[in-house]
Amino acid sequence: MVQRKEVLEILMSLEDIGELKLIRSAINDRIREIGHRIKYQLNKGDSVIINSRKGTEDGIIEKVNRTRAVVIINGTHWNVPFNMITKT
């Protein structure tokens, strides 16, 4: 298996913009795929962890919508994309 360090070294050595855009597209597709898979594992009342730029927060699933879930975090309802949710 390729180590993260090796992957980063390879990415940093790439100089072709087209190759970098292709890699970015593949990464975004993979993130969406994982998010869609998470959707089918969530149910109302599930305890989850939300990973955002501000850090991690605990929440409870209130509702699962088509592209996002309504999560109660500290008494406030938030619409959260599936790729930010980890089921606990």
VEXMARSE-508307 format. One record per residue (C-alpha): residue in one letter; x, y, z. Coordinates in steps of 0.25 Angstrom, whole numbers, plus 2048, in hexadecimal, padded with zeros to 3 digits. Each point is the difference from the previous one (the first is absolute). Example, Ala and Ser with C-alpha at 12.3 -4.5 7.8 and 13.67 -1.06 7.14 Angstrom:
# residues 2
<node><residu>a</residu><c1>831</c1><c2>7EE</c2><c3>81F</c3></node>
<node><residu>s</residu><c1>806</c1><c2>80E</c2><c3>7FE</c3></node>
***
This chain:
# residues 88
<node><residu>m</residu><c1>800</c1><c2>800</c2><c3>800</c3></node>
<node><residu>v</residu><c1>805</c1><c2>80E</c2><c3>7FD</c3></node>
<node><residu>q</residu><c1>803</c1><c2>809</c2><c3>80C</c3></node>
<node><residu>r</residu><c1>7FA</c1><c2>80E</c2><c3>801</c3></node>
<node><residu>k</residu><c1>80E</c1><c2>806</c2><c3>800</c3></node>
<node><residu>e</residu><c1>803</c1><c2>7F9</c2><c3>7F2</c3></node>
<node><residu>v</residu><c1>7F3</c1><c2>805</c2><c3>7FB</c3></node>
<node><residu>l</residu><c1>803</c1><c2>80E</c2><c3>804</c3></node>
<node><residu>e</residu><c1>80E</c1><c2>800</c2><c3>7FA</c3></node>
<node><residu>i</residu><c1>7FA</c1><c2>7FB</c2><c3>7F3</c3></node>
<node><residu>l</residu><c1>7F5</c1><c2>80B</c2><c3>800</c3></node>
<node><residu>m</residu><c1>80B</c1><c2>80B</c2><c3>803</c3></node>
<node><residu>s</residu><c1>808</c1><c2>7FB</c2><c3>7F4</c3></node>
<node><residu>l</residu><c1>7F5</c1><c2>801</c2><c3>7F6</c3></node>
<node><residu>e</residu><c1>801</c1><c2>80C</c2><c3>7F7</c3></node>
<node><residu>d</residu><c1>7F5</c1><c2>7FE</c2><c3>7F6</c3></node>
<node><residu>i</residu><c1>7F4</c1><c2>808</c2><c3>804</c3></node>
<node><residu>g</residu><c1>7F7</c1><c2>7F6</c2><c3>7F8</c3></node>
<node><residu>e</residu><c1>805</c1><c2>7F4</c2><c3>808</c3></node>
<node><residu>l</residu><c1>7FD</c1><c2>808</c2><c3>80D</c3></node>
<node><residu>k</residu><c1>7F2</c1><c2>803</c2><c3>7FC</c3></node>
<node><residu>l</residu><c1>7FD</c1><c2>7F2</c2><c3>7FD</c3></node>
<node><residu>i</residu><c1>805</c1><c2>7FC</c2><c3>80D</c3></node>
<node><residu>r</residu><c1>7F8</c1><c2>80B</c2><c3>807</c3></node>
<node><residu>s</residu><c1>7F4</c1><c2>7FB</c2><c3>7F8</c3></node>
<node><residu>a</residu><c1>802</c1><c2>7F1</c2><c3>805</c3></node>
<node><residu>i</residu><c1>802</c1><c2>804</c2><c3>80E</c3></node>
<node><residu>n</residu><c1>7F3</c1><c2>808</c2><c3>800</c3></node>
<node><residu>d</residu><c1>7F8</c1><c2>7F5</c2><c3>7FA</c3></node>
<node><residu>r</residu><c1>806</c1><c2>7F6</c2><c3>80A</c3></node>
<node><residu>i</residu><c1>7FB</c1><c2>80A</c2><c3>80B</c3></node>
<node><residu>r</residu><c1>7F2</c1><c2>801</c2><c3>7FB</c3></node>
<node><residu>e</residu><c1>800</c1><c2>7F1</c2><c3>7FE</c3></node>
<node><residu>i</residu><c1>803</c1><c2>7FE</c2><c3>80F</c3></node>
<node><residu>g</residu><c1>7F6</c1><c2>80A</c2><c3>804</c3></node>
<node><residu>h</residu><c1>7F5</c1><c2>7F9</c2><c3>7F8</c3></node>
<node><residu>r</residu><c1>804</c1><c2>7F3</c2><c3>807</c3></node>
<node><residu>i</residu><c1>7FF</c1><c2>807</c2><c3>80E</c3></node>
<node><residu>k</residu><c1>7F2</c1><c2>805</c2><c3>7FD</c3></node>
<node><residu>y</residu><c1>7FA</c1><c2>7F1</c2><c3>800</c3></node>
<node><residu>q</residu><c1>806</c1><c2>7FD</c2><c3>80D</c3></node>
<node><residu>l</residu><c1>7FA</c1><c2>80C</c2><c3>808</c3></node>
<node><residu>n</residu><c1>7F2</c1><c2>800</c2><c3>807</c3></node>
<node><residu>k</residu><c1>7F9</c1><c2>80A</c2><c3>809</c3></node>
<node><residu>g</residu><c1>806</c1><c2>800</c2><c3>80E</c3></node>
<node><residu>d</residu><c1>80E</c1><c2>7FB</c2><c3>7FC</c3></node>
<node><residu>s</residu><c1>80B</c1><c2>806</c2><c3>807</c3></node>
<node><residu>v</residu><c1>80A</c1><c2>806</c2><c3>7F6</c3></node>
<node><residu>i</residu><c1>80D</c1><c2>808</c2><c3>800</c3></node>
<node><residu>i</residu><c1>801</c1><c2>80C</c2><c3>7F7</c3></node>
<node><residu>n</residu><c1>80E</c1><c2>804</c2><c3>7FA</c3></node>
<node><residu>s</residu><c1>800</c1><c2>80E</c2><c3>7FB</c3></node>
<node><residu>r</residu><c1>80B</c1><c2>80B</c2><c3>7FF</c3></node>
<node><residu>k</residu><c1>7FD</c1><c2>804</c2><c3>80E</c3></node>
<node><residu>g</residu><c1>803</c1><c2>7F2</c2><c3>806</c3></node>
<node><residu>t</residu><c1>7F7</c1><c2>7F5</c2><c3>804</c3></node>
<node><residu>e</residu><c1>7F3</c1><c2>801</c2><c3>806</c3></node>
<node><residu>d</residu><c1>7F6</c1><c2>7F5</c2><c3>805</c3></node>
<node><residu>g</residu><c1>7F2</c1><c2>800</c2><c3>7FB</c3></node>
<node><residu>i</residu><c1>7F3</c1><c2>7F8</c2><c3>7FF</c3></node>
<node><residu>i</residu><c1>7F9</c1><c2>7FD</c2><c3>7F2</c3></node>
<node><residu>e</residu><c1>7F2</c1><c2>806</c2><c3>800</c3></node>
<node><residu>k</residu><c1>7FD</c1><c2>7FD</c2><c3>7F1</c3></node>
<node><residu>v</residu><c1>807</c1><c2>7FA</c2><c3>7F4</c3></node>
<node><residu>n</residu><c1>7FE</c1><c2>808</c2><c3>7F3</c3></node>
<node><residu>r</residu><c1>804</c1><c2>7FE</c2><c3>7F2</c3></node>
<node><residu>t</residu><c1>80E</c1><c2>807</c2><c3>800</c3></node>
<node><residu>r</residu><c1>801</c1><c2>804</c2><c3>80F</c3></node>
<node><residu>a</residu><c1>7FC</c1><c2>7FC</c2><c3>80E</c3></node>
<node><residu>v</residu><c1>7F9</c1><c2>809</c2><c3>80A</c3></node>
<node><residu>v</residu><c1>809</c1><c2>7FE</c2><c3>80D</c3></node>
<node><residu>i</residu><c1>7FD</c1><c2>806</c2><c3>80D</c3></node>
<node><residu>i</residu><c1>80D</c1><c2>806</c2><c3>806</c3></node>
<node><residu>n</residu><c1>7FF</c1><c2>807</c2><c3>80E</c3></node>
<node><residu>g</residu><c1>7F1</c1><c2>802</c2><c3>7FE</c3></node>
<node><residu>t</residu><c1>801</c1><c2>806</c2><c3>7F2</c3></node>
<node><residu>h</residu><c1>7FC</c1><c2>7F9</c2><c3>7F3</c3></node>
<node><residu>w</residu><c1>80B</c1><c2>800</c2><c3>7F5</c3></node>
<node><residu>n</residu><c1>7FF</c1><c2>7FB</c2><c3>7F2</c3></node>
<node><residu>v</residu><c1>80D</c1><c2>7F8</c2><c3>7FE</c3></node>
<node><residu>p</residu><c1>806</c1><c2>7F9</c2><c3>7F4</c3></node>
<node><residu>f</residu><c1>801</c1><c2>7F1</c2><c3>801</c3></node>
<node><residu>n</residu><c1>80F</c1><c2>801</c2><c3>7FD</c3></node>
<node><residu>m</residu><c1>802</c1><c2>808</c2><c3>80D</c3></node>
<node><residu>i</residu><c1>7F9</c1><c2>7F5</c2><c3>809</c3></node>
<node><residu>t</residu><c1>806</c1><c2>7F5</c2><c3>807</c3></node>
<node><residu>k</residu><c1>7F7</c1><c2>7F6</c2><c3>807</c3></node>
<node><residu>t</residu><c1>804</c1><c2>7FC</c2><c3>80E</c3></node>
***
